[in-house]
Amino acid sequence: MLARMKVRNETVYIGAYMIKRTVLYFVPLVMLALIIGSTSFFAGSPVNKASFRDDMRTLWQDHVTWTRLYIVSAVADLPDKGPARDRLLKNQTDIGNAVKPYFGEDTGEKHTSLLK
């Protein structure tokens, strides 16, 4: 289902863009989540699996929220477009930082750059 928005007397469809972005960016991240969720990943690790999962879930919920807010603000050219973009970029950095203890500094930085 495509969402229609009226912006300056012009109808804008944002659904196709969001679907394309979801496929391009989130499919690899789902695969990463499956790797993280495997029991062998946490073998011998002092990390609480449930705590890690909850923290990552919160970060990804924030990512979805800020992505949506930025898209709406950008399409409608609202004045909060800049702050929404800045907060979205900060969240992407937070996600990269969250995976650094498990996959290393370089992987965390690469993860952040892929999200941006």
N, C-alpha and C positions, 0 to 999 in steps of 0.2 A: 504494500500500500504506500503510495507516494503522498507526502504531506505537501499541501499547497499553502503558500504564504503570499499575501498581497504586499508588495514592497514598491512604493512609488508608482502606483497604477500598473504594475507589472506582476504577473503571476510567476512565482518561482517554485520549482519542484526540487526539494532537497533530498528526497528519498533515495534516488539512484546514486547520488554522491555518497550518502551515508552507507549504503550497501557495499559499494565498491571499496570504500575506506575500511569497512569492517572486514571484508575478505582479505584485503592486502595486508592489514596490520594485525588483526586479531587472531587469524588462523595460526601464524607462527607462535604467537604468545600462548595460545591454548596448548600447543605442543609442548612448550616450555613448562606450562603448568602440569601437564601429565608427567613430565620427567621429574619435576619437583615433588609431585604427589606419590611417587613410587616409594615403597617401603625401604628399598635398598639405598635410596638416596640419604635417608636419615639414619642409617645403620652406624652406630658408634658416634653419632653427633649429639652434643649436649642440648640441641635445640628441641623445644617442645613442638611437635608436628602440628598440633591444633592451634597453638599460638601463632606459628608462622602462617598457617592457612588463613587465620582470621585477619592477620595484619595485611597479607596480600589481598584478601577480599576487600578490605576497607580501601586500600590504595586503588584497586581497579574500580570500585564503586565511585570513588572520587573522580577517577579518570573519565568515566562515562558521564558523570554529572557536569564536569567542567568542559568536556568536549561538546556536549549538547548546548550548554549555555553560550559557549563561544560561537558555535554555528548560528544559533538564533540571533545573537548580537551582531555578527558579521553580515548576515543576510539582510537584517533590518537596519543596518548601519546605526546601531544604538551607541550611546556615549560610553557604555561600560565594556565595549569591545576590547579595549586595551588591557584593563585589569583582568578581564576573563581570560585573555590570551596569556598574560603573565602567570596567572594562577595555574592554568593548564600546563604550561611549560615547567613550572615548579613541581607539579605532580609527576610529570614524566621523569624529572630528575630524581624525585623521591623513590619511584619504582626502580630505577637503575641502581640507586644506593641500597635498596632493600635486598637486591640479589648479589651484591658484592661479597658479603661474608660467605656465600655458598659457592659462587662461581669465579670469584677473583675480581680484582680491581679492573683489569682490562675488559672482561666480559660485562661488568656493570656499566662501564663507560660506553661500550659498544651498544648495549641494550638501550641506554639513554639516547644515544645518537639515532638509533633506529626509530624510536618513538617520536623524536622531534622531526 
